[in-house]
Amino acid sequence: MEFLKNNLRGIVISLLVAGAIIGIASISSDDTSDNSNETESSQTEQTQDEAQKEESAVDSEGQADENDEEGSSDETTAPTVESNDDGFESQTVEGDNQTVVVRRMVESYLREADTELSAEQKLYVETNLVNDLGRTDFVAVGQNIALAESKVAERVEEAKNLSEAAIARWSAYL
């Protein structure tokens, strides 16, 4: 009891300081959560905008298909893969990224080689070829992307030799 009498002032000051620290910490965490909520809502808005763009693209594709059936002479820029002595080359179009372009190249190679792969094996090939290119988040419209046929063939052979366990791990990404 005598200890409390002698140290009451120090104990009260310590409790006040601890309370102030906890109060400041809770205020700053509220600010952080408000910012994360704003970030989440802006990400949600972006996702909704992208979904609307995709829907309108699907609608316009449907209209384009109808126009093609009617014999419309409007030409659209379709993505193409050119096969040459060195391998494959494709020029990017709006909406492309490296993976989409590489996927077209792999499909072209598989058609030419009359080879079939599972979805997991194709994913393995595409992912590793994109990594071989030097993965980048930005691809400009009209940019040429080229892959050596030998590199595609090498990755396809690797995919054919994947173990069942490896294929199961790749299936998690589908």
C-alpha angles and dihedrals in degrees: 000000000000088000090059092049092050097043102032093111093052093047093051092048091049091051092049092050091048091049091049091051092049091048093051091046092051092048092051092047089052089053090050093050090048089054092048090050089051090049092048092049092049090048089050090050090050091050091050091048090051091049091052090049090051091049091050090047090052090048092050090047089053090051090047090052090051090049091050090053090052090053098254114180095214110125120214126195105251120191112251136187117216118205116208139160092281098046134267133342130184134178115223122241130196112300095024127130130178094271094052092050093046090048089057090049093049091049089050091050092048091051092049093046092043089231130145127207132182119250090257092052091048089050089052092051095046095046095049094045091051089050089050089055092054106259114250131177095218127064118173120225108258094024115142117230119191134189128187112242089225090059092050091047091049092052092046090053090049089051092051089055097050114129121241088252091054091048089051090053091050091049089066088072096054 
